Amino acid sequence: MMMMSRCFLWLVLLNHVGGAILESQAPHRELQAYRDCPGCTTTTTTSASSVSALHYDPDLKDVNIVATYSDHHGNIRLGSVKMGHLSSSWLFDNPLRPNTNPSSQLVIPQDSFQNDSTRMEENAATYSTTNQSGETDNHFPHMEFTSPAKLKRQSLRQERRAQRTLDLIQHDKESDHQMQEAAIHKSITFENSVVGKYSIWRRDYESPNADAILKLMRDQIIMAKAYSHIAKSKNATNLYLFLMQQSRENQRVLGKATSDADLPSRALEQAKAMGHALSLAKDELYDCHELAKKFRAMLQSTERNVDGLKKKGTFLIQLAAKTFPKPLHCLSLQLAADYFLLGFNEEEDGVKKDAKFEDPSLYHYAIFSDNVLATSVVVNSTVLNAKEPEKHVFHIVTDKLNFAAMKMWFRVNAPTDATIQVENINDFKWLNSSYCSVLRQLESARLKEYYFKANHPSSISAGADNLKYRNPKYLSMLNHLRFYLPEVYPKLDKILFLDDDIVVQKDLAPLWEVDMQGKVNGAVETCKESFHRFDKYLNFSNPKISENFDAGACGWAFGMNMFDLREWRKRNITGIYHYWQDMNEDRTLWKLGSLPPGLITFYNLTYAMERSWHVLGLGYDPALNQTAIENAAVVHYNGNYKPWLGLAFAKYKPYWSKYVEYDNPYLRLCNINE
């Protein structure tokens, strides 16, 4: 009975081992293939009790195992192998277990990383082989030996797959985030008020411009002129007359219209009639070469006209900037008339000079101007923003022509607490041609020719810069009196110079506490990157300039300048000014009036103040930073677009006009209003 049981065991082992040997004889590429089997898809684990019963027994190592297999011709063959030659990892079926499920007879070798991936489990599972008849119904459990190198490769492959998956997920997240940000930005910046076409191919979405018909009719006139020229050259008289008639009719309909709303109701019909005329001309006269030549000639003619209009516009702007407006002229006349009619001129002779005029402990301002209204705005804005207005003293110097008007204005409109001194520049007897270089140069006939004939047509052709430089105001002594401050105010130690085109928005008293570090002039620098440096104002091709000054030195601005008069006297600044002004008698060192000699005179003697003290450009730059303007202590309307002229920028004018007393009787009388 014992013998029979052992034989039965051998026969069972024979079947299983035979199947394994049969599989070992299969081609190598077939072993590497992964195939699904019914048992593999349903069986993934084996019970612990079953596995323990099937483990390899070392005591049976000398037992011979006979295996049957079929060769490549299909013949049945026998083979034997000792149990000891098999790996200890082999498992065997136990035929004595009656309740063994056929599917549980399949053995699945588990890798160390098997639980990480379902794909790995399927690849590592045992597969079925074909039986002798080639059918796939009978399945033989087997074992596949996996080397450590292969396991390592599989592990690395799995890691690369996982890393690639993470990279793709991360890339998708980043792409989604970028698309979301782009969509948000586009929704914020989207401008739906722009009138345009959704698509050039879809007329349904076309939104016609407000001047579409106007532009069409103007273009038709241009085309009609071109075709009429060709018609005339080819003696097509009737067509020529027809085109000229339609062109004149188009021009009559257009009139002074600036948009389609200004056109008469018959404009569209006229455009259609002109279109018909152009169609006839095209059919009869179209010549690409002739049209191109005509359009080229028309373009050149138009460019010449544009250049002429630009020069004319430049001249008119300069003329408007130099012209004294009629309301301001009226104001000066009314004030001067009342000054003499009321006898104020006689009272001035017996008036003693106020002690405050020479008190160095007070805040002194110097304003040199012939514009009554502009000077009043400077004084009013300074006093209204001062914390201690009673300590502020204004020294106003004007010319003989406007002295009476200036005196009258500040007599009847004097600030409540501040002190005002008005002087006539003609009373400064020491200021004569023997001492002052500018006055001496004005006596030159050649200089008079240069400056006082700037409006001659021959001067216009020289361009905008030439007209600007040849403005006679730059030789006015009111413009050059700033270089004689110690002589004008010999008892003062410090004085703040203000132009008449500025507006004060904050208390300026802290400027007297600024340590200027031994410098003479305190000013705000105007250079930004390569702009407003010395080479913009001075002629560095002249060795007198290039050998003494740095072309890249930063420029600064007149308009609000703190002058230390003690340092001025110590360094003889006025003498330096005279030297360079005499050197420039032939205008080879610089062209423009008082700023270039100022840059030279105070070279290396200028203290750079904070930019918030003085913001410039309200008279020429429409794109200034609004916040900088509102936070500035002083805003400066330097340029041609002064706030009292019709040329002024509308958005900048309120900063100036809020300090104008428009309810003043003199202003109402001369029709000066907002």
BASEMAR-977156 format. One line per 5 residues: their letters; for each residue x, y negated, z negated of C-alpha. Coordinates in steps of 0.05 Angstrom, whole numbers, plus 32768, in hexadecimal, padded with zeros to 4 digits. Layout:
// BASEMAR-977156
A	X,Y,Z; ...
// end
This chain:
// BASEMAR-977156
MMMMS	8000,8000,8000; 803A,7FD2,7FEF; 805A,7FE2,8031; 801C,7FD3,8058; 8014,7F8F,8037
RCFLW	805B,7F7C,8049; 8052,7F92,8090; 8013,7F69,8094; 8039,7F2C,807A; 806F,7F37,80AE
LVLLN	803C,7F39,80E6; 801D,7EF8,80CF; 8062,7ED8,80CA; 8071,7EF4,810E; 8038,7ECD,812C
HVGGA	804A,7E8B,810B; 8095,7E90,8116; 808A,7EA7,815D; 8062,7E69,816A; 809A,7E3F,814E
ILESQ	80D0,7E61,8177; 80A4,7E5B,81B4; 80A0,7E10,81A9; 80EC,7E0D,819F; 80F5,7E2A,81E5
APHRE	80CB,7DF3,8206; 80EE,7DBB,822C; 8109,7D82,8202; 80DE,7D4B,8221; 80A0,7D74,8211
LQAYR	80B3,7D78,81C8; 80BB,7D2C,81C7; 8075,7D21,81E1; 803D,7D12,81B1; 7FFC,7D37,81BD
DCPGC	7FBB,7D35,8197; 7F9B,7D75,817E; 7F59,7D83,815C; 7F7B,7D97,811D; 7FA8,7D5A,811C
TTTTT	7F6F,7D29,811E; 7F4A,7D48,80E4; 7F80,7D65,80B7; 7FB1,7D36,8096; 7FC0,7D56,8053
TSASS	7FC7,7D9B,8034; 7FB2,7DAC,7FEE; 7FE8,7DB3,7FBA; 7FD5,7DFB,7FA9; 7FD8,7E10,7FF2
VSALH	801C,7DF1,7FFD; 803A,7E11,7FC0; 8023,7E55,7FD8; 8044,7E4D,801C; 8089,7E33,8009
YDPDL	80C7,7E59,8020; 80E0,7E8F,7FEF; 812D,7E94,7FE9; 8129,7EDE,7FD6; 8110,7EEE,801D
KDVNI	814D,7ED1,8040; 8163,7F15,805C; 811F,7F25,8079; 811E,7F29,80C5; 80E7,7F05,80E8
VATYS	80D3,7F20,812B; 80B4,7EED,815A; 8091,7EF5,819C; 8094,7EC1,81D2; 808A,7EBB,821D
DHHGN	80C1,7EA4,824C; 80B8,7E75,8286; 809F,7EB0,82B2; 8068,7EBF,8280; 8087,7F01,8267
IRLGS	8080,7F15,821E; 80C3,7F18,81FA; 80D9,7F28,81B2; 810B,7F03,8187; 8121,7F09,813E
VKMGH	813C,7ED8,810C; 814F,7EDF,80C2; 8127,7EBB,808E; 8167,7E9E,8072; 8176,7E7B,80B4
LSSSW	8137,7E51,80AD; 8135,7E0F,8089; 811B,7E0D,8043; 80E6,7DDC,805A; 80C1,7E11,8082
LFDNP	807C,7E22,8068; 8056,7E62,8076; 800D,7E75,807A; 7FF1,7EA0,8042; 7FC4,7ED4,8062
LRPNT	7FAB,7EEB,801E; 7F81,7EAB,8015; 7F3D,7EBB,8032; 7F23,7E74,802C; 7F5C,7E54,8053
NPSSQ	7F42,7E22,8085; 7F62,7E2C,80C9; 7F6E,7DE3,80CD; 7F94,7DE5,808B; 7FC6,7E16,80AA
LVIPQ	7FE5,7DDC,80CF; 8022,7DC0,80AC; 8031,7D76,80B1; 8078,7D61,80A2; 8076,7D1E,807D
DSFQN	80AA,7CE8,808B; 80BF,7CB6,8056; 809B,7C7E,8079; 805F,7CA7,808F; 802C,7C83,8065
DSTRM	803F,7C3F,8083; 801E,7C49,80C6; 7FE6,7C74,80E3; 800D,7C74,8123; 8048,7C95,8100
EENAA	801C,7CCB,80E3; 8002,7CDD,8127; 8047,7CE0,8145; 8064,7D0B,810D; 802A,7D3E,810C
TYSTT	8034,7D83,8129; 8016,7D91,816D; 7FF9,7DCF,818D; 8019,7DF7,81C5; 7FFA,7E1D,81FD
NQSGE	7FF2,7E68,81F6; 8008,7E9D,8227; 7FCD,7E93,8255; 7FD8,7E48,8258; 7F98,7E38,8232
TDNHF	7F98,7E05,81F9; 7F64,7E26,81CD; 7F95,7E49,819E; 7FC0,7E1B,8172; 8000,7E30,8151
PHMEF	8019,7E0B,8114; 8062,7DF7,811A; 8096,7DCB,80FC; 80BF,7D95,811F; 8102,7D83,8102
TSPAK	810F,7D37,80FF; 8157,7D20,80F8; 816A,7CE6,80C8; 8181,7CBC,8104; 813D,7CC3,8124
LKRQS	811A,7CB2,80E4; 8146,7C74,80DF; 8135,7C5F,8126; 80EC,7C69,8119; 80F1,7C40,80D9
LRQER	8115,7C07,80FD; 80E3,7C0A,8136; 80AA,7C04,8104; 80CC,7BCA,80E2; 80D5,7BA6,8125
RAQRT	808C,7BB1,8135; 8077,7B95,80F2; 80A5,7B59,80FA; 808C,7B4C,8141; 8045,7B4F,8127
LDLIQ	8055,7B1C,80F1; 8077,7AEF,8124; 803C,7AF1,8152; 800C,7AE2,8119; 8037,7AA8,8102
HDKES	803D,7A8E,8149; 7FF2,7A91,8151; 7FE9,7A6B,8110; 801A,7A35,8126; 7FF9,7A2F,816A
DHQMQ	7FB5,7A29,814A; 7FCF,79F4,811A; 7FEE,79CC,8153; 7FAF,79D0,817D; 7F86,79BB,8141
EAAIH	7FB3,797F,8134; 7FB2,796C,817D; 7F66,7970,817E; 7F60,7944,8140; 7F91,7911,815C
KSITF	7F6C,790F,819E; 7F29,7906,817B; 7F45,78CC,8152; 7F66,78A8,818C; 7F31,78B7,81BF
ENSVV	7F17,7877,81DD; 7ED1,7882,81F8; 7EC6,7839,820A; 7EF5,783D,8246; 7ECE,7838,8286
GKYSI	7EE8,7869,82BA; 7EDA,78A6,82E4; 7ED0,78EB,82C7; 7EE8,790A,8308; 7EF9,78EC,834B
WRRDY	7ED3,7925,836C; 7E92,791E,8344; 7E6C,78DF,8354; 7E39,78EF,831E; 7E6B,78DA,82E9
ESPNA	7E83,789B,830A; 7E7D,785C,82E1; 7E85,7821,8310; 7EB0,77E8,82F7; 7E92,77A4,82EA
DAILK	7EB6,7786,8326; 7EB3,77BF,8358; 7E8C,7798,838D; 7EB7,775B,8381; 7EF8,7781,838D
LMRDQ	7EDA,77A4,83CA; 7EC7,7762,83EB; 7F0C,7745,83DD; 7F2D,7782,83FC; 7EFF,777B,8438
IIMAK	7F17,7734,8442; 7F5F,774C,8443; 7F4F,7783,8475; 7F28,7752,84A0; 7F63,7722,84A3
AYSHI	7F91,775B,84B9; 7F62,7774,84F0; 7F52,772D,8507; 7F9D,7721,8512; 7FA2,7761,853C
AKSKN	7F62,774E,8562; 7F7E,770A,8573; 7FC0,7727,858B; 7F99,7756,85B9; 7F69,7720,85D2
ATNLY	7F2C,7742,85B3; 7F0C,76FE,85A9; 7EC5,7715,8598; 7EDE,7745,8563; 7F0D,7711,8547
LFLMQ	7ED5,76DE,8540; 7EA7,7712,8521; 7EDB,7726,84ED; 7EEB,76DE,84DB; 7EA1,76CF,84D4
QSREN	7E96,770A,84A5; 7ED5,76F7,847E; 7EBB,76B0,8473; 7E78,76CC,845E; 7E99,76FA,842C
QRVLG	7EC1,76C1,8410; 7E81,7696,840A; 7E5D,76CD,83E4; 7E97,76D8,83B5; 7E9E,768F,83A3
KATSD	7EBC,768A,835C; 7E9F,76CC,8344; 7ECA,76F3,8313; 7E9D,7731,830C; 7E64,7753,8330
ADLPS	7E33,7730,8302; 7E47,76ED,831F; 7E3A,7703,8367; 7DF8,76F0,838A; 7DC6,7726,839A
RALEQ	7DD9,7728,83E4; 7E22,773B,83D3; 7E17,7785,83DE; 7DF6,777A,8422; 7E2F,774D,8437
AKAMG	7E62,7782,8421; 7E3D,77B5,844D; 7E3D,7785,8488; 7E87,7779,8480; 7E93,77C4,847B
HALSL	7E6F,77CD,84BD; 7E9B,7798,84DD; 7EDA,77B9,84C3; 7EC2,77FC,84DD; 7EBB,77DF,8523
AKDEL	7F00,77BE,851E; 7F1F,7800,8508; 7F01,7826,8542; 7F1A,77F3,8574; 7F5A,77D7,8557
YDCHE	7F77,7809,8526; 7FC3,780B,852D; 7FE9,7826,84F1; 802A,7803,8504; 8008,77C0,8510
LAKKF	7FE1,77C3,84D0; 801F,77D5,84A7; 8044,779A,84C5; 800B,776A,84B7; 8002,7782,846F
RAMLQ	804D,777A,8463; 804A,7733,847C; 800D,7725,8450; 8031,7742,8414; 806D,7716,841D
STERN	8041,76D9,8425; 801B,76EB,83E6; 805B,76F4,83BF; 8072,76AF,83D4; 8030,7692,83BD
VDGLK	8036,76B6,837A; 807C,769B,836F; 8064,7655,837E; 802A,765B,834E; 8058,7675,8318
KKGTF	8085,7639,831F; 804A,760B,831F; 802E,762D,82E1; 8071,7627,82BD; 8074,75DD,82CD
LIQLA	802C,75D2,82B5; 8039,75F7,8274; 8077,75CD,8266; 8051,758F,8279; 8018,75A1,824A
AKTFP	8049,75B0,8212; 806A,756B,821A; 8029,7545,8224; 800A,7522,81E8; 7FC0,7535,81E4
KPLHC	7F8F,74FC,81EC; 7F6D,7508,81A7; 7FB0,7503,8184; 7FC2,74C4,81AB; 7F7F,74A7,8195
LSLQL	7F8E,74B9,814D; 7FD1,7495,814E; 7FB2,7457,816E; 7F78,7453,813C; 7FA6,745C,8100
AADYF	7FD8,7428,8119; 7FA1,73F6,8128; 7F83,73FC,80E3; 7FC8,73F9,80C2; 7FD4,73B4,80DF
LLGFN	7F8C,739C,80DB; 7F89,73AC,8091; 7FCB,7389,8084; 7FEF,73C6,8068; 802E,73B3,808E
EEEDG	8035,7374,8064; 802D,739A,8023; 8067,73C8,8033; 809A,7390,802B; 8090,7388,7FE0
VKKDA	8088,73D2,7FCE; 80C1,73EF,7FA5; 80DF,7432,7FB6; 80C3,746B,7F8B; 80F7,7488,7F5C
KFEDP	80E0,74CE,7F70; 80FD,74C4,7FB5; 8144,74CC,7F9A; 8137,74FA,7F5F; 8161,753A,7F6C
SLYHY	813A,7561,7F38; 80FB,7562,7F65; 80EB,758A,7FA3; 80FB,7560,7FE0; 80E3,756E,8027
AIFSD	80FA,754D,8068; 80C9,7549,80A3; 80DE,7524,80E3; 80A2,751D,8112; 807A,74EE,813E
NVLAT	803A,7518,8138; 800C,74FE,8101; 7FDB,7539,8100; 8012,756E,8100; 8037,754B,80C8
SVVVN	7FF8,7547,809E; 7FEE,7592,80A5; 8035,75A0,808C; 802B,7573,8050; 7FE5,758C,803F
STVLN	7FF8,75D6,8044; 8036,75CC,8019; 8011,75A6,7FE3; 7FD5,75D4,7FE0; 8001,7611,7FD7
AKEPE	8030,75F1,7FA4; 802B,7604,7F5B; 8046,75C0,7F44; 8034,758E,7F7C; 8049,7552,7F52
KHVFH	8092,7569,7F5A; 8091,756A,7FA6; 80AB,752E,7FCD; 80A2,7528,8019; 80D2,74FD,8042
IVTDK	80B2,74F0,8086; 80D9,74CD,80BD; 80B7,74B8,80FE; 80C6,7489,8138; 80B4,7441,813F
LNFAA	8077,744F,816B; 8055,747C,8138; 806E,745E,80F7; 802F,7434,80EA; 8001,746E,80F9
MKMWF	8028,749D,80CB; 8029,746A,8093; 7FDE,745D,809A; 7FCC,74A7,8099; 7FF1,74B7,8059
RVNAP	7FD9,7477,8039; 7F90,748A,8040; 7F9A,74D6,803E; 7FD3,74DD,800B; 7FD5,751F,7FE4
TDATI	7FBD,7517,7F9C; 7FFE,7529,7F78; 8036,752E,7FAB; 8063,74F3,7FBE; 8068,74DC,8006
QVENI	809E,74B0,8025; 8096,749A,806E; 80D2,747A,8091; 80E1,745E,80D6; 811E,747B,80F8
NDFKW	812D,7437,8117; 813B,741D,80D1; 8179,7449,80CC; 81AA,7416,80E6; 81E5,7444,80DC
LNSSY	81C7,7473,8110; 81E3,7453,8150; 8207,7469,818F; 824C,745B,8171; 823F,748E,813B
CSVLR	820C,74BE,8159; 8222,74EA,8194; 81DC,74F5,81AE; 81CD,74AA,81B2; 820F,749F,81D5
QLESA	81FF,74D5,8208; 81BB,74B7,8216; 81DD,7479,8231; 81FB,74A3,8269; 81D7,7499,82AB
RLKEY	81E6,74E0,82BF; 81C6,74FB,8280; 8188,74D0,828B; 8183,74EB,82D1; 8187,7532,82B8
YFKAN	8154,752D,8280; 8122,74F9,8295; 8118,7513,82DB; 8108,7559,82C6; 80C2,7555,82E3
HPSSI	80DC,7545,8328; 80C8,757C,835B; 8112,758D,8365; 8116,75A0,831C; 80DA,75CE,831F
SAGAD	80FD,75FD,834F; 8133,760A,831B; 8105,7634,82F1; 80E5,7636,82AD; 8124,7635,8283
NLKYR	813F,75F8,82A7; 80FF,75D2,8299; 8101,75E6,8250; 8149,75D1,8247; 813D,758E,826A
NPKYL	8106,7577,823B; 8119,7531,8224; 80FF,753F,81DE; 813F,7566,81D1; 8166,7524,81D3
SMLNH	8135,7501,81A5; 8156,74E8,8166; 811D,7504,813D; 8134,7548,8156; 817D,753B,8144
LRFYL	8173,7515,8103; 8178,7558,80DE; 81C3,7555,80E7; 81C7,7514,80BF; 81A2,7529,807F
PEVYP	81D9,7515,804E; 81DA,74CF,806D; 818E,74C9,806B; 8188,74E3,8023; 81CA,74D3,8000
KLDKI	81AF,74DD,7FB9; 8192,7523,7FC3; 81B5,7566,7FB7; 8185,7595,7FDC; 814E,7589,800E
LFLDD	811F,75B7,8034; 8118,75A6,807E; 80D4,75B4,809E; 80BF,75AF,80E7; 807B,7590,80F6
DIVVQ	8061,75D0,8118; 8063,75FB,80D9; 802E,760D,80A5; 803F,761C,805D; 8019,7656,803D
KDLAP	803D,765F,7FFA; 8060,7636,7FC5; 80A5,7624,7FDE; 80C3,760E,7F9B; 80E8,7651,7F92
LWEVD	8114,763E,7FCE; 8139,760C,7FA2; 814D,7645,7F74; 816D,766F,7FAB; 81B8,7677,7FA3
MQGKV	81D4,7666,7FE8; 821A,767F,7FD4; 823E,7640,7FEA; 821C,763D,802E; 8200,75FC,804A
NGAVE	81C3,7614,8070; 818F,7645,8058; 8166,7662,8092; 8142,76A0,80AA; 8168,76C7,80DF
TCKES	8143,76D4,8120; 816F,770A,8140; 8150,774E,814D; 817C,7781,816F; 819B,775A,81A9
FHRFD	816A,771F,81A8; 8177,76D8,818F; 81C1,76DF,8186; 81F4,76A9,8195; 81FE,76BE,81DE
KYLNF	81B5,76AC,81EB; 81C1,7663,81DA; 820B,7656,81E9; 8235,765C,8228; 8269,7690,8216
SNPKI	8289,768B,825B; 82A7,764B,8241; 82E7,7659,821A; 82D6,7622,81E7; 829B,764C,81D2
SENFD	82B6,7693,81DB; 82F6,7683,81B3; 82D1,7666,8177; 8290,768D,8170; 8277,76D4,8170
AGACG	8246,76E2,81A9; 8222,7716,817E; 8219,76E9,8142; 81D2,76E6,8129; 81A9,76A9,8139
WAFGM	817A,7685,8109; 8142,7653,8110; 8135,760B,80FF; 80F0,75FD,80E3; 80FA,760D,8099
NMFDL	8142,7603,8081; 815E,75F7,803C; 819B,75CA,803F; 81CD,75C3,8007; 81E2,757A,8011
REWRK	821B,757F,7FDF; 823D,75B6,8008; 822B,758F,8047; 8251,7552,8030; 828B,757C,8017
RNITG	8294,75A0,805A; 8286,7563,8086; 8250,7587,80AE; 823B,7549,80D3; 8282,7540,80EE
IYHYW	8281,7588,8108; 823F,7579,812B; 825C,753A,814B; 8299,7560,8164; 8271,7596,8189
QDMNE	823C,7565,81A2; 8274,753C,81C3; 8292,757B,81E1; 824F,758A,8202; 8246,7547,8225
DRTLW	8247,7569,8269; 8216,75A0,8250; 8247,75D9,825D; 8244,75F7,8217; 81F8,75FB,820E
KLGSL	81B9,75DF,822D; 8182,75DF,81F9; 817C,75A6,81C7; 8188,75AD,817C; 818B,75F7,816D
PPGLI	81CD,7608,8192; 81F4,75D0,8170; 81D4,75E6,812F; 81ED,762E,8139; 8233,7612,8146
TFYNL	8233,75DF,810E; 821C,7611,80D9; 8243,764C,80F3; 8257,7678,80B8; 8235,7645,808B
TYAME	81EE,7660,808E; 81CE,7689,8057; 819C,76BD,8071; 815A,76B8,804C; 8123,76EC,8048
RSWHV	80F9,76F1,8087; 80B8,76E9,8060; 80CA,76A1,8052; 80C4,768D,809B; 809E,76B1,80D3
LGLGY	80A9,7694,8119; 808A,769D,815D; 8042,7686,8154; 804C,7656,818E; 8062,7689,81C2
DPALN	8058,76D1,81AA; 8010,76EC,81AB; 8025,772F,818D; 8040,771C,8149; 8033,7749,810D
QTAIE	7FF5,772E,80EB; 800A,7747,80A6; 804D,7724,80AC; 8029,76E3,80BE; 7FFA,76E7,8083
NAAVV	8032,76F8,8051; 8061,76C2,806A; 8071,7684,8041; 8077,765B,8080; 805C,7669,80C6
HYNGN	807B,7645,8101; 8059,7633,8143; 809A,762D,8168; 8090,762F,81B3; 8062,760C,81E5
YKPWL	8020,7623,81C8; 8019,75F2,818F; 7FDA,75F7,8164; 7FC4,75B0,8174; 7FC5,75BF,81BF
GLAFA	7F92,75E3,81E9; 7FC8,7616,81FA; 7FCA,7632,81B3; 7FBB,767C,81A6; 7F75,7680,8189
KYKPY	7F87,76B5,8155; 7FC0,768B,8138; 7F9D,7648,8136; 7F75,7654,80F6; 7FB5,7656,80CC
WSKYV	7FC0,760E,80E1; 7F7A,75F2,80E8; 7F65,7604,80A1; 7F93,75CD,8088; 7F75,7598,80B7
EYDNP	7F42,7569,8099; 7F10,756A,80D2; 7EDE,7540,80AA; 7F0F,7506,80A8; 7EF1,74C8,80C9
YLRLC	7F2E,74BD,80F5; 7F2C,7504,810F; 7EE1,7500,811D; 7EEB,74BD,8140; 7F1F,74DB,816E
NINE	7EF7,751B,817A; 7F2A,7549,8159; 7F05,7588,8145; 7F0F,75D2,8141
// end
